[in-house]
Amino acid sequence: MIKYILKNITSFIKKEHFLFVLVVLSIFCSIIMVLFVFGFFHHIEQEKLDAEYGENELVISFNKYPGQVTKGDMMDVVLDLDENTLDNCYIDFNGHFQNEHSDDIAIDHSMLMVSMSFSVIDGRITVAPTVGKQLKDNGVLKDGVYFTAQQVEKGEYVCIAPSWNNGEEILDDEAVFWAEKYSVSKNGNYIIDGKEYKCIGHADWVTVIPVVPVTTVTDDCYLQEVVFTFYNPIKKVEYENISKTIRDKYGEIADIPDINIVEDNSIKFYNSLLMLCIALALISGIIVSFLYQYIILQRAYIYTVYRMCGMTRTYVKIMSFFECLIVSLIVCISGTVIFDLFILPYMSRFFEYMYLSYTVYTYLIMNLVYIAVTSIVLFISINMYIKKSIITGLGAM
């Protein structure tokens, strides 16, 4: 049987190449559509969950291993992050200078001397675009203004001091300690790490430290923590991008918390996706069956000769079915490989969760579903039209 199946396929390619191309294109486009729809709807559903349940802030701490992470090294790590992730957040480095220590272990362990706030846009270290307005609107920025892009990019020595440094009461020992570290020059500038910073505003921070442009601090400044603040709830793909990049660099030194990222793993959702894929496969099977209906009728004479040579009708049907199945399998596997290597990386630029939707198992299930549904449709179609084809062939003789 295999010999006749391969002979029919070869004949099909040579003598009816236009029709063969139509069959291949139909199967190829169908399997691509099935794979795309699966990932696209998974992406949409995860986006809804992110918006409803997600968190906006990711705080990565280095408290367990003080003095292990410097500003310069961490900046290199941040610049290696995915561009889409960086576009959706701004970053704060919180740390202390190497020459700053306290006799109080609790205070020294906090190591907070200065905060460095910035954003990365198109590879440039600059100011976070909307933060100044948000701080003003929320009443956090008590007076003055926030940094400008020019001040951050050019490394101008300006700072925003905590409001207690503007005459308000100092509440705890840590605040007292850090307040003593900030001396004020004759012209009213703050002396931070031996440099004069012009105070351009006062803010009611949760911490008791000033905020300065990251470009004004030396690379050997030790970091206690890095804070990623997102404009929208953190997506799973963003969280995994940050976690993997920092973990690859620092291992267990980095304390990366679990955050509330809800994934839709419900049976109901995946059953809905599966039904949608089955529907698409059914439509594809019907289209391909119409093409094969024409092919079968074109082969009326050949099938009649087979019957006259002693082939049973069942044998002819099985041979035609496996001919179609072999072509479908080859095209499906090729389409899946092309989708994974070329289409998926491109589409993931626009639909982040699509990339996380596919595994070897996913591809296997989608292909099995597609082949199973189209095979059923084709088998029914072939069963119907082989008899008609043989009758037509006998009439022609």
LUMNUMAR-818191 format. One record per residue (C-alpha): residue number from 0; residue in one letter; x, y, z. Coordinates in Angstrom, 1 decimal, decimal comma. Example, Ala and Ser with C-alpha at 12.3 -4.5 7.8 and 13.67 -1.06 7.14 Angstrom:
! LUMNUMAR-818191
     i   aa        u        v        w
     0    a     12,3     -4,5      7,8
     1    s     13,7     -1,1      7,1
END
This chain:
! LUMNUMAR-818191
     i   aa        u        v        w
     0    m      0,0      0,0      0,0
     1    i      2,8      2,4      0,9
     2    k      4,2      2,1     -2,6
     3    y      0,9      3,2     -4,2
     4    i      0,4      6,0     -1,6
     5    l      3,8      7,5     -2,4
     6    k      3,2      7,0     -6,1
     7    n     -0,1      8,9     -5,9
     8    i      1,5     11,7     -3,9
     9    t      4,4     12,0     -6,5
    10    s      1,8     11,9     -9,3
    11    f     -0,2     14,5     -7,5
    12    i      2,7     16,9     -7,2
    13    k      3,8     16,5    -10,9
    14    k      0,5     16,4    -12,7
    15    e     -1,6     18,6    -10,5
    16    h      0,9     20,9     -8,9
    17    f     -1,4     23,9     -8,8
    18    l     -4,0     21,9     -6,9
    19    f     -1,3     20,4     -4,7
    20    v     -0,1     24,0     -3,8
    21    l     -3,7     24,9     -2,9
    22    v     -4,0     21,9     -0,6
    23    v     -0,6     22,7      1,1
    24    l     -1,5     26,4      1,5
    25    s     -4,9     25,5      2,9
    26    i     -3,4     23,1      5,5
    27    f     -0,5     25,5      6,3
    28    c     -2,6     28,6      6,8
    29    s     -5,1     26,6      8,9
    30    i     -2,5     25,2     11,4
    31    i     -0,9     28,6     11,7
    32    m     -4,3     30,1     12,4
    33    v     -5,0     27,4     15,1
    34    l     -1,7     28,1     16,8
    35    f     -2,1     31,8     16,6
    36    v     -5,6     31,8     18,0
    37    f     -4,6     29,7     21,0
    38    g     -1,8     32,1     22,0
    39    f     -3,7     35,2     21,2
    40    f     -6,7     34,3     23,4
    41    h     -4,4     33,2     26,2
    42    h     -2,7     36,6     26,0
    43    i     -6,0     38,5     26,1
    44    e     -7,2     36,5     29,1
    45    q     -3,9     37,0     31,0
    46    e     -4,0     40,8     30,3
    47    k     -7,5     40,9     31,9
    48    l     -6,2     39,1     35,0
    49    d     -3,1     41,4     35,2
    50    a     -5,4     44,5     35,1
    51    e     -7,7     43,1     37,7
    52    y     -5,4     41,6     40,3
    53    g     -1,8     42,7     39,5
    54    e      0,6     44,7     41,6
    55    n      2,6     47,7     40,5
    56    e      5,8     47,5     42,6
    57    l      8,6     45,0     42,7
    58    v     11,2     45,5     45,5
    59    i     14,4     43,5     45,3
    60    s     16,5     43,5     48,4
    61    f     20,1     42,8     49,1
    62    n     19,9     43,1     52,9
    63    k     21,2     39,5     53,6
    64    y     24,5     40,2     51,8
    65    p     25,3     43,9     52,5
    66    g     28,0     45,5     50,4
    67    q     27,8     42,9     47,5
    68    v     25,9     44,9     44,9
    69    t     27,2     48,2     43,5
    70    k     25,3     50,9     41,6
    71    g     27,5     50,4     38,5
    72    d     27,0     46,7     38,3
    73    m     23,3     46,9     38,8
    74    m     23,0     49,6     36,2
    75    d     24,5     47,2     33,7
    76    v     22,0     44,6     34,7
    77    v     19,1     47,0     34,3
    78    l     20,2     48,1     30,8
    79    d     20,2     44,4     29,8
    80    l     16,5     44,1     30,6
    81    d     13,9     43,8     27,8
    82    e     13,0     47,1     26,2
    83    n      9,3     46,6     26,7
    84    t      9,8     46,0     30,4
    85    l     11,9     49,2     30,8
    86    d      9,3     51,2     28,9
    87    n      6,6     50,3     31,4
    88    c      8,4     51,3     34,6
    89    y     10,7     53,6     36,4
    90    i     13,5     52,5     38,9
    91    d     14,8     53,5     42,2
    92    f     18,3     52,5     43,5
    93    n     18,4     52,8     47,3
    94    g     21,8     52,5     49,0
    95    h     24,6     54,0     50,9
    96    f     28,1     55,4     50,2
    97    q     31,1     53,3     51,2
    98    n     32,3     55,7     53,9
    99    e     28,9     55,8     55,7
   100    h     28,4     53,6     58,8
   101    s     26,6     53,7     62,1
   102    d     27,3     52,3     65,5
   103    d     23,7     51,2     65,7
   104    i     23,4     47,8     64,0
   105    a     19,8     48,2     63,1
   106    i     20,4     51,5     61,4
   107    d     23,6     50,4     59,7
   108    h     21,8     47,3     58,4
   109    s     19,3     49,5     56,6
   110    m     22,2     51,2     54,8
   111    l     20,0     53,8     53,2
   112    m     21,8     56,9     52,5
   113    v     20,4     58,1     49,2
   114    s     17,8     57,1     46,6
   115    m     18,4     57,4     42,9
   116    s     15,3     57,6     40,7
   117    f     15,4     57,2     37,0
   118    s     13,9     55,6     33,9
   119    v     15,4     54,0     30,8
   120    i     13,9     55,1     27,5
   121    d     15,4     54,0     24,2
   122    g     18,6     53,1     26,0
   123    r     18,9     56,5     27,7
   124    i     19,1     57,0     31,4
   125    t     16,6     59,8     32,0
   126    v     13,8     61,0     34,2
   127    a     10,6     59,0     34,6
   128    p      8,1     60,9     32,4
   129    t      5,0     61,1     34,6
   130    v      6,4     60,7     38,1
   131    g      6,8     64,4     38,9
   132    k      3,2     65,1     38,0
   133    q      2,0     62,1     40,0
   134    l      3,9     63,2     43,1
   135    k      2,5     66,7     42,9
   136    d     -1,1     65,5     42,3
   137    n     -0,8     63,0     45,2
   138    g      0,5     65,6     47,6
   139    v      3,8     63,8     48,1
   140    l      5,9     66,6     46,6
   141    k      5,3     69,2     49,3
   142    d      7,0     72,0     47,5
   143    g      9,4     72,7     44,6
   144    v      9,7     70,6     41,5
   145    y     10,8     67,2     40,4
   146    f     13,8     66,4     38,2
   147    t     13,8     67,3     34,6
   148    a     15,1     65,0     31,8
   149    q     18,0     67,4     31,3
   150    q     19,1     67,3     35,0
   151    v     19,1     63,5     35,0
   152    e     20,8     63,0     31,6
   153    k     23,5     65,6     32,3
   154    g     24,1     64,6     35,9
   155    e     23,3     67,9     37,5
   156    y     23,7     68,0     41,3
   157    v     20,1     68,6     42,4
   158    c     18,1     66,7     45,0
   159    i     14,7     66,3     46,6
   160    a     15,0     66,2     50,4
   161    p     12,6     64,5     52,8
   162    s     10,1     66,9     54,3
   163    w     11,6     66,5     57,8
   164    n     14,6     68,3     56,5
   165    n     12,4     71,3     55,8
   166    g     11,6     72,0     59,5
   167    e      9,3     69,1     60,3
   168    e      9,8     66,9     63,4
   169    i     12,3     64,0     63,1
   170    l     10,5     60,9     64,3
   171    d     12,9     58,1     64,9
   172    d     16,6     57,2     65,5
   173    e     17,2     56,3     61,9
   174    a     16,0     59,7     60,7
   175    v     18,1     61,4     63,3
   176    f     21,2     59,5     62,2
   177    w     20,7     60,3     58,6
   178    a     19,8     63,9     59,3
   179    e     23,2     64,3     60,9
   180    k     24,8     63,0     57,7
   181    y     23,5     65,8     55,6
   182    s     25,3     69,1     56,2
   183    v     24,2     72,3     54,5
   184    s     26,7     74,7     52,9
   185    k     26,6     78,4     53,3
   186    n     24,5     78,9     50,1
   187    g     21,9     76,3     51,3
   188    n     23,1     73,3     49,3
   189    y     23,1     69,8     50,8
   190    i     26,5     68,1     51,1
   191    i     26,0     64,5     50,0
   192    d     29,1     62,3     49,6
   193    g     31,2     65,3     49,5
   194    k     29,3     67,0     46,7
   195    e     27,0     70,0     46,9
   196    y     23,4     69,3     45,8
   197    k     20,9     72,1     45,2
   198    c     17,6     71,2     46,9
   199    i     14,8     71,8     44,3
   200    g     11,9     70,4     46,4
   201    h     10,8     68,6     49,6
   202    a      8,7     65,4     49,6
   203    d      6,9     63,3     52,1
   204    w      8,8     60,0     51,3
   205    v      8,2     56,7     53,1
   206    t     12,0     56,7     53,6
   207    v     14,0     59,3     55,3
   208    i     16,6     59,9     52,6
   209    p     17,0     62,4     49,8
   210    v     16,5     61,5     46,1
   211    v     19,2     62,4     43,6
   212    p     19,7     61,8     39,9
   213    v     21,4     58,4     39,4
   214    t     23,9     59,9     37,1
   215    t     25,4     62,0     39,9
   216    v     26,4     59,0     42,1
   217    t     29,6     57,0     41,8
   218    d     29,4     53,5     40,5
   219    d     30,9     52,0     43,8
   220    c     27,9     53,1     45,8
   221    y     26,5     50,0     47,6
   222    l     22,8     49,2     47,0
   223    q     20,4     47,9     49,6
   224    e     17,5     47,5     47,3
   225    v     16,2     48,1     43,8
   226    v     12,5     49,1     43,3
   227    f     10,7     48,7     40,0
   228    t      7,5     50,8     39,9
   229    f      5,3     50,0     37,0
   230    y      2,7     52,4     35,4
   231    n      0,3     49,5     35,1
   232    p      0,0     46,2     37,0
   233    i      3,1     44,0     36,5
   234    k      2,8     41,4     33,8
   235    k      4,1     37,9     34,3
   236    v      6,4     38,3     31,4
   237    e      7,9     41,5     33,0
   238    y      8,3     39,9     36,4
   239    e     10,0     36,8     34,9
   240    n     12,3     39,0     32,7
   241    i     13,5     41,0     35,8
   242    s     13,8     38,0     38,1
   243    k     15,8     35,9     35,6
   244    t     18,1     38,8     34,6
   245    i     18,9     39,7     38,3
   246    r     19,1     36,0     39,4
   247    d     21,5     35,2     36,6
   248    k     23,8     38,0     37,8
   249    y     23,5     37,7     41,6
   250    g     22,0     34,3     42,5
   251    e     20,9     34,1     46,1
   252    i     22,3     37,5     46,9
   253    a     19,1     39,0     45,5
   254    d     15,9     38,6     47,6
   255    i     13,2     38,6     44,9
   256    p      9,7     38,4     46,4
   257    d      6,8     36,5     45,0
   258    i      4,1     38,9     43,8
   259    n      0,5     38,5     43,1
   260    i      0,4     37,5     39,4
   261    v     -2,6     35,5     38,6
   262    e     -2,4     33,0     35,8
   263    d     -5,5     31,5     34,1
   264    n     -4,9     27,8     34,5
   265    s     -8,6     27,0     34,7
   266    i     -9,9     23,9     33,0
   267    k    -12,9     26,0     31,7
   268    f    -10,7     28,5     29,9
   269    y     -8,5     25,8     28,3
   270    n    -11,5     23,8     27,3
   271    s    -12,9     26,9     25,6
   272    l     -9,6     27,4     23,7
   273    l     -9,6     23,7     22,7
   274    m    -13,2     24,0     21,4
   275    l    -12,2     27,1     19,4
   276    c     -9,3     25,2     17,9
   277    i    -11,5     22,2     17,1
   278    a    -13,9     24,6     15,3
   279    l    -11,1     26,1     13,2
   280    a     -9,7     22,6     12,4
   281    l    -13,2     21,5     11,4
   282    i    -13,5     24,5      9,0
   283    s    -10,1     23,6      7,6
   284    g    -11,0     20,0      7,2
   285    i    -14,1     20,9      5,2
   286    i    -12,1     23,2      2,9
   287    v     -9,5     20,5      2,3
   288    s    -12,1     17,9      1,8
   289    f    -13,7     20,0     -1,0
   290    l    -10,3     20,1     -2,7
   291    y     -9,9     16,3     -2,3
   292    q    -13,4     15,8     -3,6
   293    y    -12,3     17,4     -6,8
   294    i     -9,1     15,3     -6,8
   295    i    -11,0     12,1     -6,2
   296    l    -13,4     12,8     -9,1
   297    q    -10,4     13,6    -11,3
   298    r     -8,9     10,2    -10,5
   299    a    -12,1      8,3    -11,4
   300    y    -10,3      6,4    -14,2
   301    i     -7,4      5,4    -11,9
   302    y     -9,6      4,2     -9,1
   303    t    -11,7      2,2    -11,6
   304    v     -8,5      0,5    -12,9
   305    y     -7,5     -0,3     -9,3
   306    r    -10,9     -1,9     -8,7
   307    m    -10,7     -3,9    -11,9
   308    c     -7,2     -5,1    -10,8
   309    g     -8,8     -6,6     -7,7
   310    m     -8,5     -3,8     -5,1
   311    t    -11,4     -3,6     -2,8
   312    r    -13,3     -0,4     -2,3
   313    t    -12,2     -0,2      1,3
   314    y     -8,5     -0,6      0,3
   315    v     -8,9      2,3     -2,2
   316    k    -10,5      4,5      0,5
   317    i     -7,8      3,7      3,0
   318    m     -5,1      4,4      0,5
   319    s     -6,6      7,8     -0,4
   320    f     -7,1      8,7      3,2
   321    f     -3,5      7,9      4,1
   322    e     -2,3      9,9      1,1
   323    c     -4,0     12,9      2,5
   324    l     -2,9     12,2      6,0
   325    i      0,7     12,0      5,1
   326    v      0,6     15,3      3,3
   327    s     -1,3     16,9      6,2
   328    l      1,2     15,7      8,8
   329    i      4,2     16,9      6,8
   330    v      2,6     20,4      6,3
   331    c      1,5     20,6      9,9
   332    i      4,9     19,8     11,3
   333    s      6,5     22,3      8,9
   334    g      4,0     24,9      9,7
   335    t      4,5     24,5     13,5
   336    v      8,3     24,8     13,1
   337    i      7,9     27,9     10,9
   338    f      5,5     29,4     13,5
   339    d      7,8     28,8     16,4
   340    l     11,0     30,0     14,7
   341    f      9,7     33,0     12,7
   342    i      6,1     34,0     13,4
   343    l      6,0     33,7     17,2
   344    p      9,1     35,8     17,9
   345    y      7,6     38,6     15,8
   346    m      4,1     38,4     17,2
   347    s      5,5     38,4     20,8
   348    r      6,6     42,0     20,3
   349    f      2,9     42,9     20,3
   350    f      1,4     40,2     22,4
   351    e      3,9     39,4     25,3
   352    y      2,0     36,4     26,7
   353    m      1,9     34,6     23,4
   354    y      5,5     33,6     23,9
   355    l      4,7     31,9     27,2
   356    s      1,7     30,1     25,8
   357    y      3,6     27,5     23,8
   358    t      5,5     24,4     24,9
   359    v      6,3     21,1     23,2
   360    y      3,3     19,7     24,8
   361    t      1,1     22,6     23,5
   362    y      2,3     22,1     20,0
   363    l      1,7     18,4     20,2
   364    i     -1,8     18,8     21,5
   365    m     -2,7     21,4     18,9
   366    n     -1,3     19,3     16,0
   367    l     -3,1     16,2     17,3
   368    v     -6,4     18,1     17,6
   369    y     -6,0     19,5     14,1
   370    i     -5,0     16,2     12,5
   371    a     -7,7     14,3     14,3
   372    v    -10,6     16,7     13,4
   373    t     -9,5     17,1      9,7
   374    s     -8,9     13,4      9,4
   375    i    -12,5     12,6     10,5
   376    v    -13,9     15,2      8,0
   377    l    -11,6     13,8      5,2
   378    f    -12,5     10,2      5,9
   379    i    -16,2     10,9      5,7
   380    s    -15,7     12,9      2,5
   381    i    -13,5     10,2      0,9
   382    n    -15,9      7,5      1,9
   383    m    -18,7      9,4      0,2
   384    y    -16,9     10,3     -3,1
   385    i    -14,8      7,2     -3,8
   386    k    -17,9      5,2     -4,7
   387    k    -19,2      8,1     -6,9
   388    s    -15,7      8,3     -8,5
   389    i    -15,6      4,6     -9,4
   390    i    -19,1      4,7    -10,8
   391    t    -18,1      7,7    -12,9
   392    g    -15,0      5,9    -14,1
   393    l    -17,0      2,8    -15,2
   394    g    -19,4      5,0    -17,1
   395    a    -16,5      6,6    -19,0
   396    m    -15,3      3,2    -20,1
END
